[in-house]
Amino acid sequence: MSRLNRPNEMWLLDQHDKFKLYGLFFHVGVDPYPGVIHWCKVWWMVRNPKLIAHFYFDAAHAIGGVPLITQSDPGTKNVNVAYAHTALHHQADPSLDGTIQHRWFRKHGNIKPEIHWLVFQWDWAAGFQEMLDKGVNQGLYDIDDPLECLIFHFVFIPFIQKEVDAWVYQRNWTKWCADRKKVLPNGIPMLILQKPHQWNAADYKIYISPQSFAQMESKYAPSDDPVFKLVPDAFVVHTNTIWTAMGSPQPDFHNAWAIYMQICATLKSVQHSLGSSLTDRDSAQHQDDHNSDVDTSLLIDWEDFSSDSTSSPVLSPIADLTEDEDNAEGHGISLA
């Protein structure tokens, strides 16, 4: 990777599947120059391109613009980010017409997010994996049981996302020990992002109009897509009734499995009378596996952008379609 010199010069995207045993998947977007984590999301899938584009748009709204370049591993799940990001740049600067403002890296070229996941696994994930393992090892949760899987998602995803958000906030607002081997600035990441002049840097953020954002979001991350539903609508109706009757308890590290078990026992006692609609996911799950409606023309018949290239950041896509490796408050039921 070429040396990064400014905030918002590049956002790096990556997924994390170390929790797939529980039916949970993570996705991150980081700006390596200030060290800011723009998002770290948990969901029941992270290979749907509309979902990944949604994460990107949320972060872009938060800062009021987009970075110069986005970067990810190859694969159709990242295509909507590449399309949307490039289209926003073309609208902001028509002279960029014919260029791609997304960078693709195969295998271990996307290093910074991999470092993030190492820190995440060591600093946050270990304790939560132990807690989840206890429930699985006691036979409380079978990922192959559709009803148990939905109840688990309903209880645990909002709870885990809240905990991850707190961890991200701490990481973004904490000054970490300086590394003399690195040329990146040492300071509080969010302050470096917000006040780059104090580190003799300029912000490379590209300002985008609300109209352009709305246009691209409706095309690449439409809010009515089923991927944004935490659980099916029929499931929500019955489970919210049970959860409200329980007093709407907020899941935490100590009571999450108890909440899960109570909802599970109640729903299983009436499952046969409710029919299969209770556990039917919409088409998003199958779309996640096949991505049949994804336009992949962006990835065809172009050259790779070499990791040691010194050319300008007007980037070309690559011809590699192979997938890489594999709120009541705080308890929302959708991302949209």
Secondary structure, DSSP 4 states (H G I P E B T S, - for coil): -PPP-STTSEEEEEEE-TTGGGT-EEEEEEETTTTEEEEEEEES-S--HHHHHHHHHHHHHHHTEE-SEEEE-SSGGGHHHHHHHHHHHHHH-GGGTT-B-EEE--GGG-HHHHHHHHHHIIIIIHHHHHHHHHHHHTT---TTSHHHHHHHHHHHHHHHHHHHHHHHHHHHT-PPPP-TT--S--S-HHHHHH-GGGGT----PEE--HHHHHHHHHHHS-TT-GGGBSS-HHHHHHHHHHHHHTT-PPP-TTTHHHHHHHHHHHHHHHHHHH-GGGT---THHHHHHH-TT---GGGSS-----TT--S-S-B---S---------TT--SB--
